[in-house]
Amino acid sequence: MKKYFGIFYLSLILSLMASGCAGSEPGASSQTGSPAQAESQGSQPAEILPCRYVVPGTEPEDSPAVDAAINEKLKADGVNLNFSRIYVPWDVWEQKVNIMLSTGEEFELLHIMEDFVPSSSYVAKGALAPLNDALDQYGAKLKELIPEDIWECTSIGGDIYSIPVYYRDFSKHSYIELPKHLFDKYGLSINPANMDELIESYETIIKGEKDPELRYWPKVNTTTDYKLLRELESSPFVALENMFFVDQQGTVKAWLETPEFIKDCEIHRTMYEKGIIHPDILTYPHEKVSQLNEQGKSFDTDLFALEQIRRVQPGFEMASYLPAPEKPRFFGEWVIMNANAASSTSPHPESGVIFFNWLYSAQENYDLLNYGLRDIHWIDSGNRRFEAILDDAGLSKYSFGDWEMGHKDLVRISVSAPKELEPVVFEMNPDAVISVAVGFKFNSEPVSSEYAACLAEIQSSIYPLKYGVVSLDEGYDRAVAAMKAAGYDKVVAEYKAQFDAWYALKSKS
């Protein structure tokens, strides 16, 4: 039955395309294969090239039917590609991809999760092909839609190695998303004068609500929450991997020995002592923290969980508070978190550029890959919103992720998504500051043993300080000594040498 349904779906979508009934967003080509659309594709290779796209996860039931429809649309638009996807399960992603690369298995596109396995790791192995020439020849639409400073985020040694997923405004993380209804309940300002007043407000709510699950729930990982430090004169800056401080003048320091790290620890210690941070924060299950966020139990609301929160708390209201509002919003180290790169195992690395150039050239192309077959897998709800069509079990037979291939001008959100989400998805703040460190990729190989030892020591010695579980008086000197014994000074010196050399070249260009 699945086979016949797939044939039915494909036949239906092809007939819709042929009759021009599928429609499109304003500004996109509504006529398949129109001269305007053909022109947007630029030059084409003489032969039909493969475009095999390696992506993480489990293949959706109707993915083959969607891929077939994509290929028909590519053909109708005069784009000489044969598109297919290779799904790799999450639990074996890194292992499987490494095997594919080491054995020379041919594929053209590889999805990159910069916060999981960064592109620099693949480049160091010779696993990715530079895209500069392919972008010049086949990527006119890509170069038009993605700003130059975003391309710089994917550049290593002067070469562009991936197509950035430029789909969400990460500078919105400069804000603290407050539970407005609780601030209103206790007569508290949603625009506190400073961080001290905010912490006092949290304490008032904690004492009034007497809810042991209502807390400030920081993510226990190597990232730093810059919004808590915006009031510092040195802000904006980045603190990378809990080891390296880089300010906007390109100055590199040992993060753990800066006054900024001390202040970060002091803020968390104050919240910990007042019961705002849970006493078991270091060992509290991550999945439980995620559940509490989805139940509206966090003082810093996850904007992307707001829809789920309102199912649990229909009256939940959110207010965005920007500490030190006189300062611009800041991206931190994440302007993009995902990208798509060309595998060096393929003789045709240009295929990925050709495909994404086509994908971004019309809303209907983007919709087809991301949401599936229109009126079969999803319904256009207008205003860049969509409704997924579910089966009797409440499941969709097709889904993909805009985090894997999205662009801010093309992405849609669910018809039920809260309005507060729209500015983060549909807009990019033009005044937001990008860290000067964005685009730099540290090669830890020269200090690999010290680097590994420091990462391990951070979890045992630094996390207790960072999240307020141990006071600075009690644990700072011991923690820094342990890091130095692990080789911290050597790692920082290597990082600084590499960064300074990279920054000098960047400053000249």
Summary of the structure (lengths in Angstrom):
residues: 509
radius of gyration: 24.5
end to end distance: 58.8
largest distance: 73.6
contacts: 1582
relative contact order: 0.16
helix: 46%
strand: 14%
